[in-house]
Every structure is written in structure tokens, then in C-alpha cells.
């Protein structure tokens, strides 16, 4: 009986010890209880590699975040999921973001990518045989992904070369594959392509690069977004998410081979395509005056084109306190 009693006591002690270990695994480095956060990321437009790396390498857990990662085709889909309360955070490129900020009480938490003079070079203008320079675009059929930032880029590109939009013929497409078919069939003469998809266009007989977006003063950025109420209720969790993403960025920069393994396992993207994507991506955590100016300029363009049906105050859509606490030097914008 004494032996049985001893075994019971030992079992109870062991259970308490294991429970304590389990609880420890769900706290961050400061001993805070873990917060479950539903994070929406895309499978296109680079596939959010810095966030995937942060998840795989355990950086979220290290900062007391239990991430529930959900995959969506595009950044805009993560915003729609956020609006329908399927996720706690979303992400989107500038154009799609501005078209969504007036839907629900959404706020910007940080930039996720910022283009640079080097990364923008990977956004190429490719054309069929017989078109060798931008001045020859008048009267040509330009493939354009409707409802995307491509509309803004083409408008600014043509404006730079003093070509009126009425002097070209826009041919809308929904996917890159649809655009490739359009070029092959002769329905599209020119298209703006990014990253690995560029080589698929160039593989078509006669298709070649005539320029890239570095020839004009333009950029395209993406941002992390959440409901304002979520940020107000969970400021520390947001701060820790940003810290984990920052560590994910460091991993991607320092471990390209490891990043290609993550991308292949989760997205089935070939190594060479991932390495090209890394060259054209400038991952960031921060929010600078340039971000605000960029979004303001694009928003005004959308309003002038009657593409933004309901205006909003951009300043009210920015919540940077968690970012300031995490990385004060990364914020140069002030209301």
C-alpha cells in the first residue's frame, strides 16, 4: 500500500512538473502568457516569406504569440478575411489597401515591403517584336491587371513619357497565365511583369524587355493591417508580432537556402524563382513619412479617377504605437 501511495504521489508531482513545463513553453522571453493571433498571409506576390520564416523558426512563439496562419491567394483576400473576422491581421499592397481602408475600422500597423531603386528594376516592361522603346507604345495593346496597382503604374508610366491613356488600348487580364496566352495569341503587345513571371514572357518568341519601372519616380509598397479594436485590446501582442516579423526578415536575408526550403515546402516554388523573388523584395518593419506621402499621393489619384468611391482621412487609419514601442527608430511619421 505504501508503495502504491508513493507511486500516486510521484505521478502527481510528475504531472505538475510537466504542466509547468507546458505552461513555460507558452510564454515569451518576458514570461508573459502567449496570445493566439490569426494571421492571414498571401501565396502570391512573394508569398510573405518573412512571415513564413518567423513561423517556421519559432520567432512568434519566442515572443509569446501562438500564430494561426491562414493562406489566401492575394493580399486583398487577407483584407477581406479580416473584414469578415476570419483573421486578426491582414496585409495588402498600397493600391488594394487604399481601396479597403474605408471598409470597416481598419488601421495600418507597419510597412511590410518598400521598393527601392534596385528592387524596382525587377518590374519590367516587356513587348513583342517590333516594339523597342517606350515612345513606340502609342496605339499598342497593353495588358493590364484590372483592379490592381498595375493601373496606377501604367498611368504614371505613360504620363512620364507624355503618352495619353486614350492613345493606347488597354487589354484587361485576371491572371499572369491569361496575359501569357494573350501575348502568344497576339492580343497583347506589351505587359508589365514582376519577378519570376518575367522569364515566362521572355520565353515567348520575340518578346523582350524594353524598359523597367526604375526609369520613372514610382514605388509600390505593402502594409500590415488589423482592426483598430484588436490593436487597442492587444497592443503588446501587436508589438510582439512586429518583433517576430523583424526576426523573420533577418532570417530571410541571412539564410536564402533555408528560405527556399520553406517556400518549396509551403508554396511549391522552385529555388531559382525564390532567389529571384528575394532580389526584388525589400522586406521592412517601420513607417516613415515617405510611406504616408506615397499613400496620400496614390489616394488622391484614386479619388480623381473616381476609383475610390468613399473618401477617408488617412491619418485616422494609422496606428503606430506598438511599432514605436518595438522599434522607435523605424517610425519617422508624425501626425
Residue frames as qw, qx, qy, qz and C-alpha x, y, z in Angstrom:
[[0.000, 0.886, 0.464, 0.000, 0.00, 0.00, 0.00],
 [0.304, -0.789, 0.104, 0.524, 2.81, 2.39, 0.88],
 [0.409, -0.124, 0.603, 0.674, 4.43, 1.61, -2.45],
 [0.199, 0.625, 0.669, 0.351, 1.17, 2.31, -4.28],
 [0.152, -0.925, -0.259, 0.232, 0.74, 5.55, -2.35],
 [0.401, -0.564, 0.327, 0.644, 4.29, 6.55, -3.28],
 [0.359, 0.199, 0.681, 0.607, 3.62, 5.88, -6.95],
 [0.066, 0.824, 0.548, 0.130, 0.48, 8.02, -6.84],
 [0.264, -0.872, -0.017, 0.412, 2.35, 10.89, -5.20],
 [0.434, -0.301, 0.515, 0.675, 5.17, 10.57, -7.73],
 [0.295, 0.476, 0.691, 0.457, 2.67, 10.61, -10.58],
 [0.046, -0.926, -0.369, 0.067, 1.02, 13.73, -9.23],
 [0.358, -0.730, 0.210, 0.543, 4.36, 15.51, -8.82],
 [0.423, -0.029, 0.646, 0.635, 5.42, 14.47, -12.33],
 [0.203, 0.704, 0.627, 0.267, 2.11, 15.73, -13.77],
 [0.150, -0.943, -0.158, 0.253, 2.53, 19.09, -12.06],
 [0.432, -0.506, 0.416, 0.619, 6.11, 19.32, -13.32],
 [0.363, 0.240, 0.699, 0.568, 5.08, 18.55, -16.90],
 [0.077, 0.860, 0.500, 0.071, 2.21, 21.01, -16.67],
 [0.276, -0.842, 0.066, 0.459, 4.67, 23.63, -15.50],
 [0.415, -0.215, 0.587, 0.661, 6.92, 22.87, -18.46],
 [0.270, 0.559, 0.692, 0.368, 3.94, 23.12, -20.80],
 [0.058, -0.939, -0.301, 0.155, 2.97, 26.49, -19.39],
 [0.378, -0.638, 0.291, 0.604, 6.56, 27.72, -19.74],
 [0.418, 0.094, 0.670, 0.607, 6.51, 26.82, -23.45],
 [0.122, 0.729, 0.583, 0.338, 3.56, 29.13, -23.96],
 [0.229, -0.912, -0.116, 0.320, 5.18, 32.25, -22.57],
 [0.537, 0.781, -0.128, 0.291, 7.54, 34.71, -24.19],
 [0.617, 0.251, -0.420, 0.617, 11.02, 35.70, -23.08],
 [0.115, -0.414, 0.305, -0.850, 9.49, 38.13, -20.57],
 [0.003, 0.113, 0.914, -0.390, 7.34, 35.43, -19.01],
 [0.465, 0.189, 0.118, -0.857, 4.08, 36.73, -20.42],
 [0.626, 0.240, 0.722, -0.172, 1.25, 34.40, -21.35],
 [0.223, 0.011, 0.698, 0.681, 1.04, 33.57, -25.04],
 [0.449, 0.479, 0.212, -0.724, -1.59, 35.26, -27.19],
 [0.529, 0.282, 0.753, 0.270, -3.30, 33.39, -30.01],
 [0.214, 0.631, -0.108, -0.738, -3.36, 35.53, -33.16],
 [0.714, 0.437, 0.538, 0.096, -4.92, 34.59, -36.51],
 [0.127, -0.625, 0.370, 0.675, -2.54, 35.82, -39.20],
 [0.744, 0.576, 0.332, -0.072, -3.59, 35.98, -42.84],
 [0.234, -0.575, 0.518, 0.588, -0.85, 35.82, -45.50],
 [0.680, 0.575, -0.128, -0.436, -0.76, 35.51, -49.28],
 [0.829, -0.043, 0.498, 0.252, 0.53, 32.76, -51.56],
 [0.577, 0.667, 0.213, 0.420, 1.13, 35.18, -54.47],
 [0.056, 0.932, -0.102, 0.342, 3.21, 38.38, -54.60],
 [0.170, 0.606, -0.658, 0.412, 6.18, 36.75, -52.90],
 [0.740, -0.238, -0.626, -0.064, 4.22, 34.55, -50.52],
 [0.476, -0.796, 0.139, -0.347, 5.02, 36.54, -47.35],
 [0.798, 0.204, -0.496, 0.275, 8.32, 34.71, -46.93],
 [0.111, 0.434, -0.536, 0.716, 9.43, 36.75, -43.90],
 [0.651, -0.296, 0.250, -0.652, 6.25, 35.82, -42.01],
 [0.953, 0.058, -0.268, -0.131, 6.54, 32.17, -43.05],
 [0.568, 0.357, -0.568, 0.477, 10.13, 32.13, -41.81],
 [0.228, -0.421, 0.457, -0.749, 9.10, 33.70, -38.49],
 [0.854, -0.170, 0.049, -0.489, 6.50, 30.96, -38.11],
 [0.914, 0.181, -0.357, 0.071, 8.73, 28.02, -39.08],
 [0.481, 0.377, -0.528, 0.590, 11.70, 29.21, -37.00],
 [0.524, -0.519, -0.628, 0.249, 9.55, 29.77, -33.90],
 [0.216, 0.182, -0.163, 0.945, 10.04, 33.53, -33.61],
 [0.457, -0.503, -0.255, -0.688, 6.35, 34.13, -32.92],
 [0.798, -0.430, -0.421, 0.029, 6.40, 31.61, -30.06],
 [0.586, 0.001, -0.326, 0.742, 9.58, 33.18, -28.70],
 [0.027, -0.190, 0.093, -0.977, 7.68, 36.44, -28.37],
 [0.228, 0.217, 0.728, -0.609, 4.62, 34.91, -26.77],
 [0.570, 0.321, -0.140, -0.743, 2.47, 34.61, -29.89],
 [0.523, 0.104, 0.845, 0.038, 0.65, 31.43, -30.86],
 [0.266, 0.372, -0.360, -0.813, 0.20, 32.07, -34.59],
 [0.620, 0.361, 0.690, -0.097, -2.66, 30.56, -36.53],
 [0.033, -0.394, 0.496, 0.773, -1.51, 31.06, -40.12],
 [0.625, 0.526, 0.549, -0.176, -4.11, 31.10, -42.91],
 [0.321, -0.147, 0.562, 0.748, -3.17, 31.19, -46.59],
 [0.458, 0.733, 0.358, -0.353, -5.01, 33.29, -49.15],
 [0.718, 0.477, 0.309, 0.403, -4.33, 33.80, -52.85],
 [0.330, 0.582, 0.018, 0.743, -3.68, 37.55, -52.71],
 [0.188, -0.017, -0.471, 0.862, -3.17, 40.27, -50.13],
 [0.409, -0.185, -0.130, -0.884, -6.62, 41.66, -50.86],
 [0.712, -0.253, -0.610, -0.240, -8.08, 38.29, -49.84],
 [0.475, -0.158, -0.637, 0.586, -6.43, 38.63, -46.43],
 [0.115, -0.048, 0.175, -0.977, -8.12, 42.01, -46.03],
 [0.617, -0.203, -0.402, -0.645, -11.49, 40.52, -46.94],
 [0.675, -0.215, -0.689, 0.151, -10.87, 37.76, -44.39],
 [0.240, -0.046, -0.465, 0.851, -10.02, 40.42, -41.82],
 [0.336, -0.127, -0.072, -0.931, -13.21, 42.31, -42.58],
 [0.763, -0.213, -0.421, -0.443, -15.27, 39.13, -42.10],
 [0.525, -0.618, 0.460, -0.361, -13.41, 38.38, -38.85],
 [0.979, 0.110, -0.171, 0.036, -11.72, 35.23, -40.14],
 [0.707, 0.156, -0.276, 0.632, -8.32, 36.66, -39.16],
 [0.387, -0.803, -0.228, 0.393, -6.88, 39.21, -36.75],
 [0.157, -0.662, 0.328, 0.655, -4.36, 40.67, -39.19],
 [0.745, 0.566, 0.337, 0.105, -4.12, 41.08, -42.94],
 [0.369, -0.466, 0.354, 0.722, -1.73, 42.50, -45.48],
 [0.569, 0.704, 0.418, 0.074, -2.02, 44.24, -48.81],
 [0.471, 0.146, 0.219, 0.842, -0.14, 46.29, -51.38],
 [0.034, -0.249, -0.167, 0.953, -0.77, 50.02, -51.36],
 [0.313, -0.053, -0.465, -0.826, -3.40, 50.13, -54.14],
 [0.519, -0.339, -0.759, -0.200, -5.59, 47.33, -52.79],
 [0.343, -0.319, -0.608, 0.641, -5.14, 48.63, -49.25],
 [0.074, 0.135, 0.056, -0.986, -6.38, 52.13, -50.09],
 [0.474, -0.144, -0.529, -0.689, -9.45, 50.63, -51.73],
 [0.603, -0.319, -0.731, 0.013, -10.20, 48.74, -48.50],
 [0.271, -0.007, -0.531, 0.803, -9.46, 51.18, -45.68],
 [0.366, -0.128, 0.052, -0.920, -12.91, 52.74, -45.86],
 [0.764, -0.189, -0.501, -0.361, -14.49, 49.33, -45.24],
 [0.808, -0.428, -0.361, 0.183, -14.57, 48.64, -41.53],
 [0.296, -0.937, 0.183, -0.047, -12.40, 50.16, -38.84],
 [0.916, 0.114, -0.030, 0.383, -9.03, 49.05, -40.23],
 [0.167, -0.945, 0.251, 0.125, -5.67, 50.58, -39.32],
 [0.716, 0.539, -0.374, 0.239, -2.14, 50.29, -40.72],
 [0.782, -0.606, 0.048, 0.137, 0.40, 48.85, -38.25],
 [0.431, -0.582, 0.497, 0.478, 3.60, 48.89, -40.31],
 [0.575, 0.595, -0.426, -0.367, 5.04, 48.63, -43.76],
 [0.910, -0.131, 0.393, 0.022, 6.00, 45.11, -44.84],
 [0.699, 0.156, 0.376, 0.589, 7.82, 45.86, -48.09],
 [0.111, 0.885, -0.028, -0.451, 9.22, 49.03, -49.64],
 [0.804, 0.483, 0.152, 0.311, 10.56, 49.11, -53.17],
 [0.390, -0.690, 0.234, 0.564, 13.99, 50.59, -53.78],
 [0.362, 0.737, -0.352, -0.449, 15.82, 51.82, -56.87],
 [0.001, 0.363, -0.915, -0.179, 17.30, 48.33, -57.17],
 [0.356, 0.211, 0.889, -0.197, 14.24, 46.18, -56.49],
 [0.493, 0.632, 0.219, -0.556, 12.06, 48.25, -58.84],
 [0.189, 0.536, -0.658, -0.493, 14.30, 47.18, -61.73],
 [0.154, 0.011, 0.987, 0.053, 12.74, 43.73, -61.50],
 [0.442, 0.618, 0.530, -0.377, 9.41, 45.21, -62.63],
 [0.269, -0.209, 0.597, 0.727, 9.98, 45.08, -66.38],
 [0.587, 0.565, 0.076, -0.575, 8.10, 46.37, -69.41],
 [0.408, -0.121, 0.824, 0.373, 8.23, 43.52, -71.95],
 [0.531, 0.570, 0.002, -0.627, 6.98, 43.81, -75.53],
 [0.854, 0.301, 0.415, 0.091, 6.59, 41.79, -78.70],
 [0.563, -0.018, 0.412, 0.716, 8.92, 42.06, -81.68],
 [0.216, 0.621, 0.417, 0.628, 8.83, 45.46, -83.37],
 [0.321, -0.906, -0.087, -0.262, 8.46, 47.49, -80.17],
 [0.739, 0.156, -0.341, 0.560, 11.85, 48.55, -78.87],
 [0.225, 0.050, -0.352, 0.907, 11.30, 51.68, -76.76],
 [0.064, 0.510, 0.663, -0.545, 8.57, 53.43, -74.72],
 [0.198, 0.424, -0.127, -0.874, 7.94, 56.05, -77.39],
 [0.273, 0.062, -0.788, -0.548, 6.51, 53.30, -79.61],
 [0.087, 0.245, 0.894, -0.366, 3.67, 52.46, -77.21],
 [0.406, 0.337, 0.074, -0.846, 1.13, 54.75, -78.89],
 [0.698, 0.248, -0.349, -0.575, -1.62, 52.70, -80.49],
 [0.360, 0.217, -0.905, 0.064, -0.39, 49.46, -78.89],
 [0.767, -0.412, -0.347, -0.348, -2.38, 46.91, -76.89],
 [0.060, 0.480, -0.678, 0.554, -1.22, 46.99, -73.27],
 [0.641, -0.321, -0.697, -0.036, -2.09, 44.11, -70.99],
 [0.118, -0.446, 0.396, -0.794, -3.24, 45.33, -67.61],
 [0.320, -0.287, -0.872, 0.233, -4.36, 43.53, -64.46],
 [0.266, -0.595, -0.239, -0.720, -7.55, 45.46, -63.76],
 [0.667, -0.680, -0.163, -0.258, -8.30, 46.47, -60.19],
 [0.832, -0.295, -0.101, 0.459, -4.63, 46.25, -59.19],
 [0.297, -0.775, 0.129, 0.543, -1.74, 48.64, -58.70],
 [0.520, 0.111, 0.582, 0.615, -0.82, 47.93, -62.34],
 [0.184, 0.837, 0.461, 0.230, -3.44, 50.52, -63.33],
 [0.267, -0.938, 0.027, 0.221, -1.62, 53.18, -61.31],
 [0.569, -0.406, 0.471, 0.539, 1.81, 52.18, -62.58],
 [0.471, 0.390, 0.591, 0.526, 0.73, 52.27, -66.23],
 [0.055, 0.943, 0.315, 0.092, -0.96, 55.66, -65.80],
 [0.355, -0.858, 0.205, 0.310, 2.19, 57.14, -64.26],
 [0.617, -0.154, 0.561, 0.530, 4.46, 55.43, -66.78],
 [0.401, 0.606, 0.530, 0.438, 2.57, 56.75, -69.79],
 [0.107, -0.982, -0.153, 0.042, 2.33, 60.20, -68.20],
 [0.534, -0.620, 0.325, 0.474, 6.12, 60.22, -67.78],
 [0.435, -0.022, 0.632, 0.641, 6.58, 59.60, -71.50],
 [0.254, 0.387, -0.023, -0.886, 3.84, 62.10, -72.41],
 [0.215, -0.116, -0.852, -0.463, 1.55, 59.45, -73.86],
 [0.548, -0.134, 0.176, -0.807, -2.16, 59.90, -73.20],
 [0.424, -0.015, 0.880, -0.213, -4.03, 56.85, -71.99],
 [0.674, 0.542, 0.268, -0.424, -6.52, 57.37, -74.82],
 [0.414, 0.700, -0.506, -0.289, -3.63, 56.75, -77.22],
 [0.061, 0.268, -0.961, 0.019, -3.19, 53.13, -76.09],
 [0.749, -0.183, -0.381, -0.511, -5.57, 50.18, -75.88],
 [0.326, -0.392, 0.749, -0.424, -5.81, 48.52, -72.50],
 [0.713, -0.012, -0.637, -0.293, -6.44, 44.76, -72.61],
 [0.546, -0.531, 0.430, -0.485, -7.55, 43.54, -69.16],
 [0.675, 0.096, -0.732, -0.002, -6.47, 40.19, -67.75],
 [0.721, -0.609, -0.024, -0.329, -7.11, 38.42, -64.46],
 [0.839, -0.431, 0.274, 0.189, -4.02, 36.23, -64.03],
 [0.128, -0.671, 0.581, 0.443, -0.44, 36.17, -65.36],
 [0.444, 0.055, 0.859, 0.249, -1.23, 32.96, -67.24],
 [0.414, 0.753, 0.502, -0.103, -4.09, 34.72, -69.01],
 [0.089, 0.903, -0.214, -0.363, -1.70, 37.51, -70.02],
 [0.339, -0.389, 0.771, 0.373, 0.82, 34.99, -71.34],
 [0.474, 0.405, 0.770, 0.135, -1.87, 33.43, -73.51],
 [0.268, 0.900, 0.237, -0.248, -2.87, 36.90, -74.70],
 [0.078, -0.756, 0.490, 0.427, 0.69, 37.66, -75.79],
 [0.405, -0.107, 0.859, 0.295, 1.03, 34.30, -77.55],
 [0.411, 0.590, 0.694, 0.041, -2.24, 34.82, -79.43],
 [0.300, 0.264, 0.281, 0.873, -1.30, 38.35, -80.46],
 [0.222, -0.810, -0.499, -0.215, -4.00, 40.05, -78.37],
 [0.433, -0.876, 0.012, 0.214, -1.45, 41.82, -76.15],
 [0.608, 0.685, -0.183, 0.357, 1.63, 43.73, -77.37],
 [0.210, 0.505, -0.506, 0.667, 3.09, 44.98, -74.11],
 [0.719, -0.573, -0.370, -0.130, 2.83, 44.00, -70.45],
 [0.119, -0.708, 0.515, -0.468, 4.32, 44.97, -67.09],
 [0.899, -0.141, -0.414, -0.015, 5.70, 41.88, -65.36],
 [0.329, -0.769, 0.443, -0.323, 7.34, 41.28, -61.99],
 [0.587, -0.450, 0.658, -0.140, 9.78, 38.74, -60.63],
 [0.442, -0.136, 0.863, 0.205, 9.88, 35.17, -61.89],
 [0.581, 0.598, 0.528, -0.161, 6.94, 35.64, -64.28],
 [0.183, 0.816, -0.295, -0.462, 9.12, 37.93, -66.42],
 [0.171, -0.382, 0.848, 0.326, 11.08, 34.97, -67.76],
 [0.473, 0.363, 0.801, -0.056, 7.88, 33.23, -68.81],
 [0.409, 0.841, 0.156, -0.317, 7.02, 36.19, -71.01],
 [0.045, 0.756, -0.547, -0.357, 10.55, 36.36, -72.41],
 [0.452, -0.103, 0.873, 0.153, 10.34, 32.67, -73.34],
 [0.582, 0.659, 0.447, -0.164, 7.71, 33.64, -75.93],
 [0.627, 0.222, 0.374, 0.646, 9.29, 34.10, -79.36],
 [0.239, 0.603, 0.227, 0.727, 10.21, 37.75, -79.97],
 [0.427, -0.862, -0.220, -0.160, 9.21, 39.05, -76.52],
 [0.620, 0.158, -0.286, 0.713, 11.90, 41.19, -74.90],
 [0.327, -0.694, -0.358, 0.531, 12.48, 43.87, -72.28],
 [0.335, 0.692, 0.206, 0.606, 12.15, 47.49, -73.43],
 [0.067, -0.616, 0.273, -0.736, 12.31, 49.20, -70.02],
 [0.473, -0.355, -0.752, 0.289, 11.66, 48.81, -66.31],
 [0.256, -0.874, -0.385, -0.149, 9.93, 50.95, -63.70],
 [0.579, -0.483, -0.082, 0.652, 13.19, 52.38, -62.39],
 [0.330, 0.286, 0.323, 0.840, 13.04, 54.86, -65.28],
 [0.245, -0.665, -0.250, -0.660, 10.24, 56.73, -63.52],
 [0.049, -0.290, 0.603, -0.742, 9.79, 58.02, -59.97],
 [0.764, -0.248, -0.224, -0.551, 7.46, 55.37, -58.58],
 [0.015, 0.270, -0.908, 0.320, 7.32, 52.71, -55.91],
 [0.728, -0.307, -0.366, -0.492, 4.98, 50.08, -54.61],
 [0.028, -0.336, 0.762, -0.552, 4.79, 49.01, -51.00],
 [0.608, -0.365, -0.657, -0.255, 2.76, 46.67, -48.83],
 [0.209, -0.463, 0.415, -0.755, 1.47, 47.03, -45.27],
 [0.267, -0.205, -0.910, 0.244, 0.32, 45.06, -42.24],
 [0.374, -0.346, -0.139, -0.850, -3.26, 45.83, -41.19],
 [0.200, -0.257, -0.898, 0.297, -5.61, 45.00, -38.31],
 [0.265, -0.774, -0.490, -0.302, -8.89, 46.12, -36.80],
 [0.003, 0.632, -0.293, 0.717, -8.46, 49.18, -34.62],
 [0.746, -0.510, 0.091, -0.419, -10.30, 47.42, -31.78],
 [0.961, -0.019, -0.187, 0.205, -7.87, 44.47, -31.95],
 [0.487, 0.451, -0.301, 0.684, -4.90, 46.83, -31.62],
 [0.308, -0.622, 0.198, -0.693, -6.49, 48.68, -28.70],
 [0.878, -0.386, 0.056, -0.278, -7.21, 45.42, -26.85],
 [0.950, -0.109, 0.125, 0.265, -3.91, 43.69, -27.71],
 [0.203, 0.943, -0.265, -0.007, -1.15, 46.33, -28.02],
 [0.428, -0.600, 0.671, 0.077, 1.54, 44.05, -26.57],
 [0.776, 0.184, 0.596, 0.092, 0.59, 41.20, -28.90],
 [0.554, 0.826, 0.091, 0.061, 0.85, 43.54, -31.89],
 [0.094, -0.878, 0.469, 0.025, 4.24, 44.73, -30.66],
 [0.599, -0.345, 0.719, 0.077, 5.44, 41.14, -30.37],
 [0.768, 0.495, 0.403, 0.050, 4.12, 40.23, -33.82],
 [0.355, 0.919, -0.168, 0.038, 6.21, 43.05, -35.28],
 [0.328, -0.705, 0.628, 0.026, 9.28, 41.85, -33.38],
 [0.753, 0.001, 0.655, 0.065, 8.83, 38.32, -34.72],
 [0.665, 0.714, 0.214, 0.056, 8.40, 39.57, -38.29],
 [0.073, 0.919, -0.388, -0.019, 11.58, 41.63, -37.93],
 [0.503, -0.449, 0.735, 0.068, 13.45, 38.49, -36.94],
 [0.773, 0.368, 0.516, 0.023, 11.86, 36.70, -39.89],
 [0.437, 0.894, -0.100, -0.024, 13.28, 39.38, -42.18],
 [0.197, -0.752, 0.628, 0.041, 16.76, 38.82, -40.72],
 [0.709, -0.076, 0.700, 0.031, 16.40, 35.08, -41.31],
 [0.710, 0.638, 0.297, 0.003, 15.38, 35.55, -44.95],
 [0.253, 0.921, -0.297, -0.005, 18.33, 37.88, -45.59],
 [0.245, -0.656, 0.712, -0.046, 20.87, 35.65, -43.86],
 [0.471, -0.073, 0.879, -0.010, 19.52, 32.24, -44.94],
 [0.509, 0.369, -0.323, -0.707, 18.43, 32.25, -48.59],
 [0.346, 0.120, -0.913, -0.181, 18.81, 28.46, -48.83],
 [0.035, 0.241, 0.851, -0.465, 16.65, 27.93, -45.75],
 [0.382, 0.413, 0.168, -0.810, 14.10, 30.36, -47.17],
 [0.467, 0.270, -0.623, -0.567, 13.95, 28.45, -50.45],
 [0.195, -0.062, -0.974, 0.099, 13.25, 25.27, -48.49],
 [0.202, 0.372, 0.605, -0.675, 10.39, 26.94, -46.63],
 [0.428, 0.425, -0.161, -0.781, 8.98, 28.35, -49.89],
 [0.392, 0.172, -0.820, -0.379, 9.13, 25.00, -51.65],
 [0.086, -0.164, -0.938, 0.294, 7.58, 23.10, -48.76],
 [0.188, 0.491, 0.563, -0.638, 4.71, 25.56, -48.28],
 [0.414, 0.670, 0.027, -0.615, 4.23, 27.01, -51.77],
 [0.813, 0.214, 0.484, 0.245, 5.99, 24.57, -54.13],
 [0.302, 0.936, -0.138, -0.113, 8.03, 27.46, -55.59],
 [0.882, 0.261, -0.112, 0.375, 11.27, 26.47, -57.33],
 [0.627, -0.489, -0.070, 0.602, 14.56, 27.54, -55.76],
 [0.385, 0.122, 0.274, 0.873, 15.61, 29.82, -58.63],
 [0.133, -0.687, -0.445, -0.558, 12.26, 31.61, -58.53],
 [0.558, -0.758, -0.294, 0.168, 12.52, 32.17, -54.78],
 [0.586, -0.291, 0.065, 0.753, 16.04, 33.58, -55.11],
 [0.175, 0.385, 0.374, 0.826, 14.79, 35.96, -57.80],
 [0.352, -0.775, -0.444, -0.280, 11.88, 36.96, -55.57],
 [0.618, -0.606, -0.192, 0.463, 14.30, 37.74, -52.75],
 [0.442, 0.017, 0.197, 0.875, 16.24, 40.08, -55.05],
 [0.057, -0.474, -0.389, -0.788, 13.13, 42.06, -55.93],
 [0.528, -0.711, -0.438, -0.154, 11.76, 42.18, -52.38],
 [0.208, 0.388, -0.448, 0.778, 12.81, 44.69, -49.75],
 [0.547, -0.558, -0.623, -0.016, 11.17, 43.46, -46.54],
 [0.095, 0.405, -0.312, 0.854, 10.71, 46.08, -43.84],
 [0.378, -0.661, -0.626, 0.166, 9.14, 46.81, -40.48],
 [0.248, -0.287, -0.133, 0.916, 8.54, 50.52, -39.99],
 [0.217, 0.810, 0.526, 0.142, 6.53, 53.50, -41.11],
 [0.402, -0.215, 0.063, 0.888, 8.19, 56.63, -42.43],
 [0.235, 0.614, 0.118, -0.744, 6.99, 59.98, -43.70],
 [0.159, 0.302, -0.698, -0.629, 7.66, 58.64, -47.20],
 [0.026, 0.270, 0.962, 0.035, 5.07, 55.90, -46.59],
 [0.156, 0.652, 0.533, -0.516, 2.42, 58.44, -45.69],
 [0.172, 0.592, -0.260, -0.743, 3.30, 60.68, -48.65],
 [0.050, 0.118, -0.886, -0.446, 3.22, 57.71, -51.02],
 [0.054, 0.443, 0.889, -0.100, -0.20, 56.56, -49.81],
 [0.136, 0.674, 0.291, -0.665, -1.56, 60.12, -49.87],
 [0.139, 0.445, -0.504, -0.728, -0.46, 60.62, -53.48],
 [0.081, -0.078, -0.941, -0.320, -1.98, 57.35, -54.60],
 [0.084, 0.538, 0.755, -0.366, -5.21, 58.00, -52.69],
 [0.186, 0.624, 0.024, -0.759, -5.60, 61.37, -54.39],
 [0.149, 0.254, -0.741, -0.604, -5.11, 59.70, -57.77],
 [0.015, -0.286, -0.958, -0.019, -7.80, 57.15, -56.95],
 [0.132, 0.633, 0.502, -0.574, -10.21, 59.92, -55.97],
 [0.179, 0.543, -0.289, -0.768, -9.52, 61.89, -59.13],
 [0.193, 0.116, -0.858, -0.461, -10.20, 58.77, -61.20],
 [0.707, -0.164, 0.041, -0.687, -13.40, 58.09, -59.26],
 [0.650, 0.125, -0.750, 0.005, -11.92, 54.70, -58.32],
 [0.203, -0.107, -0.749, 0.622, -12.28, 55.37, -54.61],
 [0.230, -0.594, -0.624, -0.453, -16.00, 55.62, -54.02],
 [0.495, -0.830, -0.236, -0.099, -15.81, 56.84, -50.42],
 [0.329, 0.656, -0.404, 0.546, -13.05, 59.12, -49.15],
 [0.760, -0.577, -0.267, 0.140, -11.49, 58.79, -45.69],
 [0.123, -0.921, 0.347, -0.129, -8.91, 60.52, -43.51],
 [0.784, 0.314, -0.496, 0.201, -5.66, 58.60, -43.98],
 [0.044, 0.506, -0.596, 0.621, -4.25, 59.85, -40.67],
 [0.693, -0.270, 0.324, -0.585, -7.11, 58.15, -38.82],
 [0.969, 0.151, -0.125, -0.154, -6.17, 54.84, -40.46],
 [0.562, 0.475, -0.555, 0.388, -2.68, 54.64, -38.97],
 [0.732, -0.655, 0.057, -0.182, -1.92, 53.09, -35.56],
 [0.626, 0.547, -0.456, 0.318, 1.80, 53.11, -34.81],
 [0.459, -0.726, 0.367, -0.356, 2.11, 52.96, -31.02],
 [0.945, -0.203, 0.251, 0.050, 3.03, 49.22, -30.92],
 [0.768, 0.498, -0.021, 0.404, 5.58, 49.83, -33.68],
 [0.039, 0.843, -0.274, 0.461, 7.05, 52.80, -31.81],
 [0.686, -0.594, 0.366, -0.205, 7.47, 50.66, -28.70],
 [0.959, 0.043, 0.221, 0.172, 9.03, 47.78, -30.62],
 [0.653, 0.122, 0.235, 0.709, 11.31, 49.80, -32.90],
 [0.030, -0.859, -0.246, 0.448, 11.14, 53.54, -32.16],
 [0.205, -0.509, 0.439, 0.712, 13.82, 54.35, -34.73],
 [0.271, 0.207, 0.822, 0.455, 11.71, 52.83, -37.51],
 [0.086, 0.805, 0.587, 0.018, 8.96, 55.48, -37.25],
 [0.292, -0.092, 0.053, 0.951, 9.60, 58.92, -38.72],
 [0.168, -0.521, -0.521, -0.655, 5.98, 59.80, -39.48],
 [0.071, -0.275, -0.604, 0.745, 4.22, 62.09, -37.03],
 [0.064, 0.724, 0.663, 0.176, 0.58, 63.16, -37.18]]
